[in-house]
Structures are given as C-alpha cells and as structure tokens.
Amino acid sequence: MIYEDEKLIFIKELGRLIEDYQKCEDQKYKELIYDDIMQLIEVIN
C-alpha cells in the first residue's frame, strides 16, 4: 500500500508521461511510455 504523498508524486509523474506519450512520434518509444503509464496506474490503484 502506498501513502497519500507517494500517490500524489505518482499522479504527477503519470501526467508527465501522458504528455510525453501524446507528443512522441517514435512508435517504439511510445510503447515504452505506455508500459510505464500502465505500471503507474496499477501502483496508484
């Protein structure tokens, strides 16, 4: 289980990753970012 302050850090990082994903044109790198996004979502929930 994660603490609220850790959750806030993860949510902030999730926002950054989503921005990176939307801007990314390299499909391979985009897949890596997507994997990171999914892992963070799992940790947050």
Residue pairs with C-beta under 8 A, 6 or more apart in sequence:
2 10
2 43
2 44
7 44
10 40
10 43
10 44
11 44
13 40
14 37
14 40
14 41
14 44
17 33
17 36
17 37
17 40
18 37
20 33
21 30
21 33
21 34
21 37
24 30
24 33
